[in-house]
Amino acid sequence: MKKRATLFSVGGFLLGVNAPLGWIMIRIMFFYDHKQTFFGQIISDIVKDGEHFALYNYIGAGTAIVMSVLGYMIGKNGDELHERAAELDVLHQEVAEQKEVFENRYKVLDRNIKNFHHISSKIQMSLNLEEILILCGEGLHEVLGYERVNILMAEGGKSLRFVTHIGTDDFDASDIELPLDPSIGVIYKCFADRKVYLIDDMSRYPAEYHLQPPHNSLAPLRSRSFILCPIVVKGETIGAFGIDNKNSHRALNDSDVDTIMLFADQVASAITRINLLTSIDTLTSEMESSFRFLLGSRDQYSRNVVHLKEGVDSVADGTSVIASAAEGVMASVDETSTAVNEISVAIEQVTRNLDHLAGIVHQSAAAMEQINSTIGNVEQNAAISHEVSNQVKLQAEESWAVVAETIGSLEEIQRSVGVSYDAIKRLAENSTRIENIVSVINDITKRTNLLALNASIIAAQAGEYGKSFGVVADEIRNLSLQTGHSTGEITSIIEEIMSESKTAANNITATKDLVHRGVELGHTTGESLKAIYDRSACSLDMTQQIKQATMEQVSSVQLVARSMEDISSMTSQIFIASTDQANATRSIARSIETIKDMAHEMVNSTSRQVDDGKMIRRTVESVSDMVTEMFDNMEMRRIQSAEVIKELESMKSLTCQL
């Protein structure tokens, strides 16, 4: 692919090498020297001097490089243009192939659309669900070219059965039922979610999408790439389409999903239409039965109206007798109510007295219970205090021993700090001596510099004879300078050592004071712990005495508390019995009042019933007239309903023909 770039680069290089020849020809043409021969002019101009020779070399080499690079770039662009032209040829060829493929697809699509309309017309004409599903399966397999088509329908919302399984040979699905649960994997998800699933590679999906044994051995359901589409009617999934291309492994895409959804919608629409026509048949038969029943009940209704009139007259006579008896009952109820009210007042007074007594007993029992609880807490606290005092005594002994050991350690630290302080003090004194030595070295260095300067002056005055002496003077001066530099560094180090020594001395002094203070505090702490130990021993004896006294008091209080509980229990029982009796008396009084009200209401009701009986008689007569008119109108409606049924039958016939 880079032949042109290499070829043009070599050509440019050769042209650049021949550039001096072009200049020679131009020079001979315009500046020809008749005193020299042709070749003599060429050779003499080239080797005339070094400048002309370098110029010819520069022209040849520089032009060769420039022309080589330029030729390479031109050749490279030519190669790229050639590659693009080849790519365009390939693209044109692919476009032509795609055009042919799209034309073939358009023809197939046009044929499939025509076949789909033919299948749709058959589906619309059929009123048998099994036939509709088989037509859909054959259309998907034979017309649209899907290799395997499975249609599953729900049975009672608990299981699935195969309606058709086109494309799977030697498979009998007549006795096969699939449970509608997660064991059927993605099929259950399709039913539960009412969602279309386009599975491109089943192996990449989690285990919950796979069929579980023994369903995974069913040949129609074994596929790696497939489409599942639910059949939804009124928001409920009643079946599902399953299609794949297992034999040719032709990939499925979104257009296939749209096609399957279109068939599912066709089936849902057909099921809705079948249900509608079935409902129309049921409605017509039910209306016919209703009209026959109502018209057959006409004579029975007339007899019932006559019996109702007789019953109303009998009820009116009985109501008059009941009204007389109710007045006598109401007088007896008034006397009983007065007596019960007097008994209720007396029982309530007794109940209030018992309630007051029970309150006092409960308060006493609660107080004794509180005292018992308090003394119990005191007993526990005394035991805990005794235990704590014992622990304090032991800890005081241990702390006193630890403090004694700490005091000894602090005294050792105090002695060590004193030794460190003396050593640092001696270090500071030695640093001062080193500083004096450095001062002497500085004086020697200054004098050496003066001697070197004088030696240099003398050497300069001596001239040639003093050069050797001058060299020695220079070396002495350099040595003096190096000595001065080293002395300065030593001085700096000594100053840092003295500064750090002073800081360390100050810190050691502070540490020495702190350790001394720690020793004093240790002695004070030891004395305090000794006092704590003595007091804890005394406290231990006192808590033992308190614990013994508290145990005796707890026994006495428990005996009194049990006695108060017995008294409280008996008082509560008496109060409960009295309360129950008072409640029963009040209940009797309320019942008597209720009976009294009922008697009054019964008297009023009987009076109203007499009036209502007369009104019922008039109403029955009016209803009888209305029912007679209603039956006449019903006969007319029956005739009109028959005409409507005929119209619905004609509509059903037209739908089947379409």
C-alpha positions as CSV (number, residue, x, y, z in Angstrom):
1,M,0.0,0.0,0.0
2,K,3.1,2.3,0.3
3,K,4.6,1.6,-3.2
4,R,3.9,5.1,-4.5
5,A,5.3,6.8,-1.4
6,T,8.6,4.8,-1.8
7,L,8.8,5.2,-5.6
8,F,8.1,9.0,-5.4
9,S,10.7,9.4,-2.6
10,V,13.4,7.6,-4.6
11,G,12.5,9.7,-7.7
12,G,12.7,12.9,-5.7
13,F,16.0,11.9,-4.3
14,L,17.4,11.2,-7.8
15,L,16.1,14.6,-9.0
16,G,17.7,16.3,-6.0
17,V,21.1,14.6,-6.7
18,N,21.0,15.9,-10.3
19,A,20.2,19.5,-9.2
20,P,23.9,20.6,-9.5
21,L,23.9,19.4,-13.2
22,G,21.0,21.7,-13.8
23,W,22.9,24.7,-12.3
24,I,25.9,23.8,-14.4
25,M,23.8,23.8,-17.6
26,I,22.2,27.2,-16.7
27,R,25.6,28.7,-15.9
28,I,27.1,27.5,-19.2
29,M,24.1,28.9,-21.1
30,F,24.2,32.4,-19.6
31,F,27.9,32.7,-18.4
32,Y,29.9,30.7,-21.0
33,D,33.7,31.3,-20.9
34,H,35.2,31.0,-24.4
35,K,38.7,30.8,-22.9
36,Q,38.0,27.3,-21.5
37,T,36.6,24.1,-22.8
38,F,33.1,22.9,-22.0
39,F,34.3,20.2,-19.5
40,G,37.0,22.4,-18.3
41,Q,34.5,25.0,-17.2
42,I,32.4,22.4,-15.4
43,I,35.3,20.9,-13.5
44,S,37.0,24.2,-12.8
45,D,33.9,25.7,-11.3
46,I,33.3,22.7,-9.0
47,V,36.9,22.5,-7.7
48,K,37.6,26.2,-8.0
49,D,37.8,26.4,-4.2
50,G,36.3,24.9,-1.0
51,E,33.4,27.2,-1.0
52,H,32.2,26.2,-4.6
53,F,32.8,22.5,-3.8
54,A,30.7,22.8,-0.6
55,L,28.0,24.8,-2.5
56,Y,27.6,22.0,-5.1
57,N,27.4,19.4,-2.4
58,Y,24.8,21.5,-0.5
59,I,22.8,21.9,-3.7
60,G,22.9,18.2,-4.4
61,A,22.3,16.8,-0.9
62,G,19.8,19.5,0.3
63,T,17.7,19.3,-2.9
64,A,17.8,15.5,-2.8
65,I,16.5,15.5,0.8
66,V,13.8,18.1,0.1
67,M,12.7,16.4,-3.1
68,S,12.8,12.9,-1.4
69,V,10.5,14.2,1.5
70,L,8.2,15.9,-1.0
71,G,8.0,12.9,-3.2
72,Y,7.3,10.7,-0.2
73,M,4.4,13.0,0.9
74,I,3.0,13.1,-2.6
75,G,3.3,9.3,-2.9
76,K,1.7,8.8,0.5
77,N,-1.3,11.1,-0.5
78,G,-1.6,9.1,-3.7
79,D,-1.7,5.8,-1.8
80,E,-4.3,7.2,0.5
81,L,-6.4,8.4,-2.4
82,H,-6.0,5.0,-4.0
83,E,-7.1,3.3,-0.7
84,R,-10.1,5.6,-0.5
85,A,-11.1,4.8,-4.0
86,A,-10.9,1.1,-3.3
87,E,-13.0,1.6,-0.2
88,L,-15.6,3.5,-2.2
89,D,-15.7,0.7,-4.7
90,V,-16.3,-1.8,-1.9
91,L,-19.0,0.5,-0.4
92,H,-20.7,0.9,-3.8
93,Q,-20.7,-2.9,-4.1
94,E,-22.1,-3.3,-0.6
95,V,-24.8,-0.7,-1.3
96,A,-25.8,-2.6,-4.5
97,E,-26.0,-5.8,-2.5
98,Q,-28.0,-4.2,0.3
99,K,-30.3,-2.7,-2.3
100,E,-31.0,-6.1,-3.7
101,V,-31.5,-7.5,-0.2
102,F,-33.9,-4.7,0.7
103,E,-35.8,-5.2,-2.6
104,N,-36.2,-8.9,-1.8
105,R,-37.2,-8.1,1.8
106,Y,-39.8,-5.7,0.5
107,K,-41.2,-8.3,-1.8
108,V,-41.3,-10.8,1.0
109,L,-42.9,-8.2,3.3
110,D,-45.5,-7.3,0.7
111,R,-46.4,-11.0,0.3
112,N,-46.5,-11.5,4.1
113,I,-48.8,-8.5,4.5
114,K,-51.2,-9.9,1.9
115,N,-51.1,-13.3,3.6
116,F,-51.5,-11.6,7.0
117,H,-54.7,-9.8,5.8
118,H,-55.9,-13.2,4.5
119,I,-55.3,-14.8,7.9
120,S,-56.9,-11.9,9.7
121,S,-60.0,-12.2,7.7
122,K,-60.2,-15.9,8.5
123,I,-59.7,-15.1,12.2
124,Q,-62.4,-12.5,12.2
125,M,-64.9,-14.9,10.5
126,S,-64.2,-17.7,13.0
127,L,-66.2,-18.1,16.3
128,N,-64.2,-21.0,17.6
129,L,-61.2,-20.2,19.8
130,E,-59.3,-23.4,19.0
131,E,-59.7,-22.7,15.3
132,I,-58.5,-19.1,15.8
133,L,-55.4,-20.2,17.7
134,I,-54.5,-22.9,15.1
135,L,-55.0,-20.3,12.3
136,C,-52.6,-17.9,14.1
137,G,-50.0,-20.7,14.5
138,E,-50.2,-21.7,10.8
139,G,-49.9,-18.1,9.8
140,L,-46.8,-17.5,11.9
141,H,-45.2,-20.7,10.7
142,E,-46.2,-21.0,7.0
143,V,-46.8,-17.4,6.0
144,L,-44.2,-15.4,8.1
145,G,-41.7,-18.2,8.1
146,Y,-41.1,-18.8,11.8
147,E,-39.7,-22.3,12.3
148,R,-41.4,-23.3,15.5
149,V,-44.7,-21.9,16.9
150,N,-46.1,-22.9,20.4
151,I,-49.4,-21.5,21.8
152,L,-50.1,-22.1,25.5
153,M,-53.5,-21.4,27.1
154,A,-54.3,-21.1,30.8
155,E,-56.7,-23.7,32.4
156,G,-58.4,-22.3,35.5
157,G,-55.5,-19.9,36.3
158,K,-53.5,-22.9,37.7
159,S,-52.0,-24.7,34.7
160,L,-51.1,-24.4,31.0
161,R,-51.8,-26.6,28.1
162,F,-50.5,-26.8,24.5
163,V,-53.1,-25.6,21.9
164,T,-50.7,-26.1,19.1
165,H,-46.9,-26.8,18.7
166,I,-46.0,-26.4,15.0
167,G,-42.4,-27.2,14.0
168,T,-41.7,-29.9,16.6
169,D,-42.1,-33.4,15.1
170,D,-42.9,-36.6,17.0
171,F,-44.2,-34.7,20.1
172,D,-47.6,-35.5,21.7
173,A,-48.8,-32.7,23.9
174,S,-52.4,-34.0,24.5
175,D,-51.6,-35.1,28.1
176,I,-49.1,-32.5,29.1
177,E,-50.0,-29.7,31.6
178,L,-47.6,-27.1,32.9
179,P,-48.1,-25.7,36.4
180,L,-48.5,-21.9,36.4
181,D,-45.7,-21.3,38.9
182,P,-42.0,-20.2,39.0
183,S,-40.9,-23.7,37.9
184,I,-41.6,-22.8,34.3
185,G,-39.2,-19.9,34.4
186,V,-39.6,-17.1,31.9
187,I,-43.0,-18.4,30.8
188,Y,-44.3,-17.7,34.3
189,K,-42.8,-14.2,34.3
190,C,-44.5,-13.6,30.9
191,F,-47.9,-14.5,32.4
192,A,-47.4,-12.7,35.8
193,D,-45.9,-9.5,34.4
194,R,-48.0,-9.4,31.2
195,K,-44.8,-8.5,29.4
196,V,-43.2,-9.5,26.1
197,Y,-39.8,-11.2,26.4
198,L,-37.2,-11.2,23.6
199,I,-34.5,-13.7,24.6
200,D,-31.4,-13.5,22.4
201,D,-29.3,-16.0,24.4
202,M,-30.9,-17.9,27.3
203,S,-27.6,-19.0,28.7
204,R,-26.8,-15.4,29.8
205,Y,-30.0,-15.1,31.9
206,P,-30.1,-16.1,35.7
207,A,-31.5,-19.4,36.9
208,E,-35.0,-18.0,37.7
209,Y,-35.5,-17.6,33.9
210,H,-34.8,-21.3,33.1
211,L,-37.2,-24.2,33.1
212,Q,-36.9,-26.5,36.1
213,P,-37.1,-30.4,35.9
214,P,-39.0,-32.1,34.5
215,H,-40.3,-29.3,32.2
216,N,-36.8,-28.6,30.8
217,S,-37.0,-31.9,28.9
218,L,-40.0,-30.8,26.7
219,A,-38.8,-30.5,23.1
220,P,-41.1,-27.6,22.1
221,L,-39.8,-25.5,25.0
222,R,-36.1,-26.1,24.6
223,S,-34.6,-23.1,22.7
224,R,-31.7,-20.7,23.2
225,S,-33.3,-17.7,21.4
226,F,-37.0,-17.1,21.3
227,I,-39.9,-14.6,21.8
228,L,-42.7,-14.9,24.4
229,C,-45.8,-12.7,24.0
230,P,-48.8,-12.9,26.4
231,I,-52.4,-12.9,25.3
232,V,-54.1,-10.3,27.5
233,V,-57.9,-10.0,27.7
234,K,-59.4,-7.4,30.1
235,G,-56.1,-7.1,32.0
236,E,-55.7,-10.8,32.6
237,T,-53.2,-13.1,30.8
238,I,-55.0,-16.1,29.4
239,G,-52.3,-17.5,27.1
240,A,-49.0,-16.9,25.4
241,F,-47.3,-17.2,22.0
242,G,-43.8,-18.7,21.8
243,I,-41.8,-18.6,18.5
244,D,-38.2,-19.4,17.6
245,N,-35.9,-20.3,14.7
246,K,-34.1,-23.2,16.3
247,N,-33.1,-25.0,13.1
248,S,-31.7,-22.1,11.0
249,H,-30.6,-20.0,14.1
250,R,-32.0,-16.9,12.4
251,A,-31.8,-14.0,14.9
252,L,-35.1,-12.4,16.1
253,N,-35.5,-8.7,16.5
254,D,-37.9,-6.0,17.5
255,S,-39.9,-6.2,14.2
256,D,-40.6,-9.9,15.0
257,V,-41.8,-8.8,18.5
258,D,-44.2,-6.3,16.8
259,T,-45.5,-9.0,14.5
260,I,-46.1,-11.5,17.4
261,M,-47.8,-8.7,19.4
262,L,-50.1,-8.0,16.4
263,F,-51.2,-11.6,16.4
264,A,-51.7,-11.6,20.1
265,D,-53.9,-8.5,19.8
266,Q,-55.8,-10.3,17.0
267,V,-56.5,-13.3,19.3
268,A,-57.5,-11.0,22.2
269,S,-59.9,-9.1,19.9
270,A,-61.3,-12.4,18.6
271,I,-61.8,-13.7,22.2
272,T,-63.5,-10.5,23.2
273,R,-65.8,-10.8,20.1
274,I,-66.6,-14.4,20.9
275,N,-67.4,-13.5,24.5
276,L,-69.6,-10.6,23.4
277,L,-71.6,-12.8,21.0
278,T,-71.9,-15.5,23.7
279,S,-73.1,-12.9,26.1
280,I,-75.7,-11.7,23.6
281,D,-77.0,-15.3,23.2
282,T,-77.2,-15.7,27.0
283,L,-78.9,-12.3,27.4
284,T,-81.6,-13.1,24.8
285,S,-82.3,-16.5,26.4
286,E,-82.5,-15.0,29.9
287,M,-84.8,-12.2,28.8
288,E,-87.1,-14.8,27.1
289,S,-87.2,-16.9,30.3
290,S,-87.8,-13.8,32.4
291,F,-90.8,-12.7,30.3
292,R,-92.3,-16.2,30.3
293,F,-91.9,-16.4,34.1
294,L,-93.4,-13.0,34.8
295,L,-96.4,-13.6,32.4
296,G,-96.9,-17.0,33.9
297,S,-97.0,-15.5,37.5
298,R,-99.8,-13.0,36.6
299,D,-102.7,-15.2,38.0
300,Q,-100.7,-16.1,41.1
301,Y,-100.1,-12.4,41.8
302,S,-103.8,-11.7,41.6
303,R,-104.5,-14.4,44.1
304,N,-101.8,-13.0,46.4
305,V,-103.3,-9.6,46.3
306,V,-106.7,-10.9,47.5
307,H,-105.0,-12.9,50.3
308,L,-103.1,-9.7,51.3
309,K,-106.3,-7.7,51.7
310,E,-107.7,-10.4,54.0
311,G,-104.5,-10.5,56.0
312,V,-104.6,-6.7,56.5
313,D,-108.2,-6.9,57.9
314,S,-107.1,-9.7,60.3
315,V,-104.1,-7.7,61.5
316,A,-106.2,-4.6,62.2
317,D,-108.5,-6.6,64.5
318,G,-105.6,-8.2,66.4
319,T,-104.0,-4.8,66.9
320,S,-107.0,-3.5,68.7
321,V,-106.9,-6.4,71.2
322,I,-103.1,-5.9,71.8
323,A,-103.6,-2.2,72.5
324,S,-106.1,-3.0,75.4
325,A,-103.7,-5.6,76.9
326,A,-100.7,-3.2,76.7
327,E,-102.4,-0.6,78.8
328,G,-102.7,-3.1,81.7
329,V,-99.1,-4.2,81.4
330,M,-97.9,-0.6,81.5
331,A,-99.7,0.0,84.9
332,S,-97.9,-3.1,86.5
333,V,-94.5,-2.0,85.1
334,D,-94.9,1.5,86.8
335,E,-95.3,-0.1,90.3
336,T,-92.3,-2.5,89.8
337,S,-90.1,0.4,88.7
338,T,-90.7,2.3,91.9
339,A,-89.8,-0.6,94.2
340,V,-86.6,-1.4,92.3
341,N,-85.4,2.3,92.5
342,E,-85.7,2.2,96.3
343,I,-83.6,-1.0,96.5
344,S,-81.0,0.4,94.1
345,V,-80.5,3.6,96.3
346,A,-79.8,1.5,99.4
347,I,-77.3,-0.9,97.7
348,E,-75.5,2.1,96.2
349,Q,-75.0,3.6,99.7
350,V,-73.5,0.3,101.0
351,T,-71.3,0.1,97.9
352,R,-69.9,3.6,98.5
353,N,-69.0,2.7,102.1
354,L,-67.3,-0.5,101.0
355,D,-65.4,1.5,98.3
356,H,-64.1,3.9,100.8
357,L,-63.0,1.1,103.1
358,A,-61.3,-0.8,100.2
359,G,-59.4,2.4,99.3
360,I,-58.1,2.7,102.8
361,V,-57.0,-0.9,102.9
362,H,-55.4,-0.7,99.5
363,Q,-53.5,2.4,100.6
364,S,-52.2,0.6,103.7
365,A,-51.3,-2.5,101.7
366,A,-49.5,-0.3,99.1
367,A,-47.6,1.5,101.9
368,M,-46.5,-1.8,103.5
369,E,-45.5,-3.1,100.0
370,Q,-43.5,0.1,99.5
371,I,-41.9,-0.3,103.0
372,N,-41.1,-3.9,102.2
373,S,-39.5,-3.0,98.9
374,T,-37.6,-0.1,100.4
375,I,-36.2,-2.3,103.2
376,G,-35.3,-5.0,100.6
377,N,-33.4,-2.3,98.7
378,V,-31.7,-1.2,102.0
379,E,-30.8,-4.9,102.7
380,Q,-29.3,-5.2,99.2
381,N,-27.5,-1.9,99.5
382,A,-26.1,-2.9,102.9
383,A,-24.8,-6.1,101.4
384,I,-23.3,-4.3,98.4
385,S,-21.9,-1.6,100.7
386,H,-20.3,-4.3,102.9
387,E,-18.8,-6.0,99.8
388,V,-17.6,-2.6,98.4
389,S,-16.0,-1.7,101.8
390,N,-14.1,-5.0,101.8
391,Q,-12.9,-4.4,98.2
392,V,-11.9,-0.8,99.2
393,K,-9.9,-2.2,102.0
394,L,-8.1,-4.7,99.7
395,Q,-7.5,-2.1,97.0
396,A,-6.2,0.4,99.6
397,E,-3.6,-2.2,100.8
398,E,-2.6,-2.8,97.1
399,S,-2.5,0.9,96.4
400,W,-0.3,1.6,99.4
401,A,2.2,-1.0,98.3
402,V,2.2,0.4,94.7
403,V,2.7,3.9,96.0
404,A,5.6,2.8,98.1
405,E,7.2,1.1,95.1
406,T,6.5,4.3,93.0
407,I,8.2,6.5,95.6
408,G,11.3,4.2,95.5
409,S,11.3,4.4,91.6
410,L,11.0,8.2,91.8
411,E,14.0,8.5,94.1
412,E,16.0,6.4,91.7
413,I,14.9,8.7,88.8
414,Q,15.9,11.7,91.0
415,R,19.4,10.3,91.4
416,S,19.7,9.5,87.7
417,V,18.6,13.0,86.8
418,G,21.2,14.4,89.1
419,V,23.9,12.4,87.4
420,S,22.7,13.5,83.9
421,Y,22.6,17.1,85.1
422,D,26.3,16.9,86.2
423,A,27.3,15.3,82.9
424,I,25.6,18.0,80.8
425,K,27.2,20.6,83.0
426,R,30.6,19.2,82.3
427,L,29.8,19.0,78.6
428,A,28.9,22.7,78.6
429,E,32.3,23.5,80.3
430,N,34.2,21.4,77.7
431,S,32.3,23.2,75.0
432,T,33.6,26.5,76.4
433,R,37.2,25.2,76.3
434,I,36.7,24.1,72.7
435,E,35.5,27.6,71.9
436,N,38.7,29.0,73.3
437,I,40.7,26.6,71.2
438,V,38.8,27.7,68.1
439,S,39.5,31.4,68.9
440,V,43.2,30.6,69.0
441,I,42.9,28.8,65.6
442,N,41.1,31.8,64.2
443,D,44.0,34.1,65.3
444,I,46.5,31.7,63.7
445,T,44.5,31.7,60.5
446,K,44.4,35.5,60.4
447,R,48.2,35.7,61.0
448,T,48.8,33.1,58.3
449,N,46.7,35.2,55.9
450,L,48.9,38.2,56.7
451,L,52.1,36.2,56.2
452,A,50.8,34.8,52.9
453,L,49.9,38.4,51.8
454,N,53.4,39.7,52.7
455,A,55.0,36.7,50.9
456,S,53.0,37.5,47.8
457,I,54.1,41.1,48.0
458,I,57.8,40.1,48.4
459,A,57.5,37.5,45.5
460,A,56.0,40.2,43.3
461,Q,58.9,42.6,44.1
462,A,61.5,39.8,43.4
463,G,60.1,39.2,39.9
464,E,61.2,36.1,38.2
465,Y,63.2,35.0,41.2
466,G,60.3,35.2,43.5
467,K,57.8,33.0,41.4
468,S,58.5,29.9,43.4
469,F,58.1,31.8,46.6
470,G,54.9,33.3,45.3
471,V,53.5,29.8,44.6
472,V,54.3,28.7,48.1
473,A,52.6,31.9,49.4
474,D,49.5,31.1,47.3
475,E,49.3,27.6,48.7
476,I,49.7,29.0,52.3
477,R,46.9,31.5,51.6
478,N,44.6,28.7,50.2
479,L,45.4,26.5,53.2
480,S,44.7,29.4,55.5
481,L,41.3,30.0,53.8
482,Q,40.4,26.4,54.1
483,T,41.4,26.4,57.8
484,G,39.3,29.5,58.3
485,H,36.3,27.9,56.6
486,S,36.6,24.7,58.7
487,T,37.1,26.8,61.9
488,G,33.8,28.6,61.0
489,E,32.0,25.3,60.7
490,I,33.5,24.0,64.0
491,T,32.4,27.3,65.6
492,S,28.9,26.8,64.3
493,I,28.8,23.2,65.5
494,I,30.1,24.2,68.9
495,E,27.5,27.0,69.2
496,E,24.7,24.5,68.4
497,I,26.2,22.0,71.0
498,M,26.3,24.7,73.6
499,S,22.7,25.8,72.8
500,E,21.4,22.2,73.0
501,S,23.5,21.7,76.2
502,K,21.9,24.7,77.8
503,T,18.4,23.5,76.6
504,A,19.1,20.0,78.0
505,A,20.4,21.4,81.2
506,N,17.3,23.5,81.6
507,N,15.1,20.5,80.8
508,I,17.1,18.3,83.3
509,T,16.7,21.0,85.9
510,A,12.9,21.1,85.3
511,T,12.8,17.3,85.3
512,K,14.7,17.2,88.6
513,D,12.3,19.6,90.2
514,L,9.3,17.6,88.9
515,V,10.8,14.3,90.2
516,H,11.4,15.9,93.6
517,R,7.8,17.1,93.5
518,G,6.7,13.6,92.5
519,V,8.5,12.1,95.5
520,E,6.8,14.5,97.9
521,L,3.4,13.7,96.3
522,G,4.1,10.0,96.6
523,H,4.8,10.3,100.3
524,T,1.6,12.4,100.7
525,T,-0.4,9.8,98.7
526,G,1.0,6.9,100.8
527,E,-0.2,8.7,104.0
528,S,-3.7,9.3,102.4
529,L,-4.0,5.6,101.4
530,K,-3.0,4.6,104.9
531,A,-5.8,6.8,106.3
532,I,-8.3,5.3,103.7
533,Y,-7.3,1.8,104.7
534,D,-7.9,2.5,108.4
535,R,-11.3,4.1,107.6
536,S,-12.4,1.3,105.2
537,A,-11.7,-1.2,108.0
538,C,-14.0,0.8,110.3
539,S,-16.6,1.1,107.5
540,L,-16.5,-2.7,106.9
541,D,-17.5,-3.3,110.6
542,M,-20.4,-0.8,110.4
543,T,-21.8,-2.2,107.2
544,Q,-21.8,-5.7,108.7
545,Q,-23.9,-4.4,111.7
546,I,-26.3,-2.5,109.3
547,K,-26.7,-5.7,107.2
548,Q,-27.7,-7.8,110.2
549,A,-30.2,-5.2,111.5
550,T,-31.8,-4.8,108.0
551,M,-32.4,-8.5,107.6
552,E,-34.3,-8.6,111.0
553,Q,-36.4,-5.6,109.9
554,V,-37.2,-7.2,106.5
555,S,-38.7,-10.3,108.3
556,S,-41.0,-8.2,110.4
557,V,-42.2,-6.0,107.5
558,Q,-43.0,-9.1,105.4
559,L,-45.2,-10.5,108.1
560,V,-47.2,-7.2,108.4
561,A,-47.4,-7.0,104.6
562,R,-48.9,-10.5,104.3
563,S,-51.6,-9.6,106.9
564,M,-52.5,-6.4,105.0
565,E,-52.7,-8.3,101.8
566,D,-55.2,-10.8,103.4
567,I,-57.4,-7.9,104.7
568,S,-57.2,-6.1,101.3
569,S,-58.2,-9.3,99.5
570,M,-61.3,-9.8,101.7
571,T,-62.3,-6.2,101.4
572,S,-62.0,-6.4,97.6
573,Q,-64.2,-9.5,97.5
574,I,-66.9,-7.8,99.6
575,F,-66.7,-4.7,97.4
576,I,-66.9,-6.7,94.2
577,A,-69.9,-8.6,95.5
578,S,-71.6,-5.3,96.5
579,T,-70.8,-3.7,93.2
580,D,-72.1,-6.7,91.3
581,Q,-75.4,-6.5,93.3
582,A,-75.6,-2.7,92.6
583,N,-75.0,-3.3,88.9
584,A,-77.6,-6.0,88.8
585,T,-80.1,-3.7,90.5
586,R,-79.4,-0.9,88.1
587,S,-79.6,-3.4,85.2
588,I,-83.1,-4.5,86.5
589,A,-84.1,-0.9,86.8
590,R,-83.0,-0.1,83.3
591,S,-84.7,-3.2,82.0
592,I,-87.9,-2.2,83.8
593,E,-87.6,1.3,82.2
594,T,-87.0,-0.3,78.9
595,I,-90.1,-2.5,79.4
596,K,-92.0,0.6,80.4
597,D,-90.9,2.4,77.3
598,M,-91.7,-0.6,75.2
599,A,-95.2,-0.8,76.7
600,H,-95.7,2.9,75.8
601,E,-94.3,2.3,72.4
602,M,-96.5,-0.8,72.0
603,V,-99.6,1.2,72.8
604,N,-98.6,3.9,70.4
605,S,-97.6,1.3,67.8
606,T,-101.0,-0.4,68.0
607,S,-102.7,2.9,67.4
608,R,-100.5,3.6,64.5
609,Q,-101.0,0.0,63.2
610,V,-104.8,0.5,63.1
611,D,-104.3,3.7,61.0
612,D,-101.6,2.0,58.9
613,G,-103.8,-1.0,58.2
614,K,-106.3,1.2,56.6
615,M,-103.6,2.9,54.6
616,I,-102.2,-0.5,53.6
617,R,-105.6,-1.6,52.3
618,R,-105.8,1.5,50.1
619,T,-102.2,0.9,49.0
620,V,-102.8,-2.7,48.1
621,E,-105.7,-1.7,46.0
622,S,-103.6,0.9,44.3
623,V,-100.7,-1.6,43.8
624,S,-103.2,-4.1,42.3
625,D,-104.2,-1.6,39.7
626,M,-100.5,-0.7,39.0
627,V,-99.5,-4.3,38.6
628,T,-102.3,-5.0,36.2
629,E,-101.1,-2.1,34.1
630,M,-97.5,-3.3,34.5
631,F,-98.3,-6.7,33.1
632,D,-100.0,-5.1,30.2
633,N,-96.9,-3.0,29.6
634,M,-94.7,-6.1,30.0
635,E,-96.5,-7.9,27.2
636,M,-95.8,-4.9,25.0
637,R,-92.1,-5.0,26.1
638,R,-91.9,-8.7,25.3
639,I,-93.0,-8.0,21.8
640,Q,-90.4,-5.2,21.4
641,S,-87.6,-7.4,23.0
642,A,-88.4,-10.1,20.4
643,E,-87.8,-7.6,17.7
644,V,-84.5,-6.5,19.3
645,I,-83.4,-10.2,19.5
646,K,-84.0,-10.6,15.8
647,E,-81.8,-7.5,15.2
648,L,-79.0,-9.0,17.3
649,E,-79.2,-12.3,15.5
650,S,-78.9,-10.5,12.2
651,M,-75.8,-8.6,13.5
652,K,-74.2,-11.9,14.7
653,S,-74.8,-13.4,11.2
654,L,-73.2,-10.3,9.5
655,T,-70.2,-10.5,11.9
656,C,-69.6,-14.2,11.1
657,Q,-69.8,-13.4,7.3
658,L,-67.2,-10.7,7.7
